Amino acid sequence: MEYLWAPWRIQYIQMEKPRGCILCDKPAEDNDVANYILYRGVHNFIMLNAYPYNAGHLMIAPGRHTANLEKLTDEELTEHFRLVSRSVGILKQVFKPDGFNIGINLGFVAGAGIHDHIHTHIVPRWQADTNFMPVTADTKVVNEALSATYQKLKDRFAD
């Protein structure tokens, strides 16, 4: 048996899991640095995914709690997808990825980890960013700390 040491995960394992909606609760804490919130718009916000698939994995969510895309107002939708576009442009400048996965998982059965608050994932991808770890060990290695990614991106989202 082989072991992959990740001692920093013990805090997550032992912590009491939050109740409620993380996409409502984190912005309400008004601690954007600790919660990796990069930008607050009128109707939506952008934050780093705390458990990213790759460095630069962003989530864009409306401030209003809803699970339904069709219940977003025209203003919420317009701002949401403008922020998706803006985020892609910024990630291209900062990380120079070869491509992106951009998606919305609607519902638990569709793979939504947070199924009651709609959000869009933006995952930068690089040629050959899959290596032996996910293929043979079912383990993904993210090559940059969230705090470093946050620092690289925060100023780019300033109005």
N, C-alpha and C positions, 0 to 999 in steps of 0.2 A: 504494500500500500504506500502511496506517495501522499505527502502532506503539503498543503499550501498554507503558509502562515499569514494570517491577516488579523493581528491582535487588536487593531482599531475597531473591528466589527463587534467586539464584546459589549461596547456601550449600547449599540443598537439592539443586540440580542437581549440584554438585561433590562432595557428601559421599558417602562409601562407604555404600551402602544396608545397613541392618541385616539381619543374618541372624537366624533364629529368629522368635519371635512377639512382636510389639510389645505385645500385651495381657498377656503374661506378663513380658516384660523390663522394661517401664517401671515397673510397680508394685514389682518386685524391686529397682530402683535406690534406692528409699526417698528420692526427691527429688520430692515431690508438686508443689511450685511449678513447677519446671522442666518437669515432665511433665504439667502441667495436670490433676492428679488432684484432684478436688473433694471426694471422700468415699470412705471405705473402710468397708464394712459387714463383717459376719461372713463372707459368702460372695461378695459382689459389690462392685464399685467403680464410681464415676462419674468420667469424665474428659471434658474438652473434646476435640472432634475437631480435630486439628492442621491439617486441610485442610477447613474447614467449608463447607457450602452456604450457611449464614447465620450471623450472630452468635448465639451461644448454642447451637450444634449440639453436643449431648452424645452420649456413648456410655456405655452401661451394660454391663458384662461380668462374668461370673463369674470369680472368682480361679482356679478350676480350668480347665485347658486342655481344652476339648472343642468339637467342631464340631457336636455333635448336641443339639438341644433336648430330645429324648426321653431323653437320658442325664443330664440335670440332676436332682438330688434334689428332693423336695417343698420342702425348706427353701431350696435355691438358687433354685427357681422363685418361691416366695412372696416372698422378699426381693427378687429381681430385679424383679418387677412392682410391688412396693410402691415401689421406688426409681424406677421409671418414673413412677408416679403422683405421688410426691413431687417429682420433677424438673419435671413439667408444672406443678404448683402454683407452684413457685419461679420458673420461667421466666415464668409469667403475671404474677406480682407484679413481677418485675424488668424485663422487656422489653415486657410488654403486647402480645403478638402477637395476631393475628386468628385464628390456627389453628396446627395442628401437622401435620407428617408424622412418624409413628412407625412404625418397621419393623425387621424382621430379614431380612437377605438370607442364605438358607441355600444355601451352595455358590457356587462361582465363577461358574457359568452364570447364577445368579440375581443377579449383580452384587456379590457380596461381595468387597470389596477385601482383607479379612482373612478368608479362607474356612475356616481351620482352628480358629478360636476364636470361638464364637458371641458376638454382642453386639447390642444394640438401639440404634438411632439415634433421637434425638429432635431434630427440626429445627423451630424456630419459623418461622412464616410470617406475612407481613403482606400485607394487601390491596395489590396492585400492586407486590410486591417483585421482580417480573420487569419489567425495563425494556429499553431498546434494546440494552444490552450483550450479554445472553445471546441475545437474539433475532437481532440482526444480526452480532454479532462472536463468538458462541459463547464468551463470557467472562463469568464471574460476578464481581461486585464485592462483597466482604464489607466492611461499613462500620465495623468495629471491630477493633482489635488483640486477639489472643488474651489478652495479659496484662491488658488492660483488662476483658475479659469475665470472666476468672478472678477478678480483684479484686472485681467486682460480685457474683459468685456464691458465692465461697468461704465467707464468713461465714454465708450462708443455709443451707449444708449442715452447719454445726456441730451436733452433737447437742444 
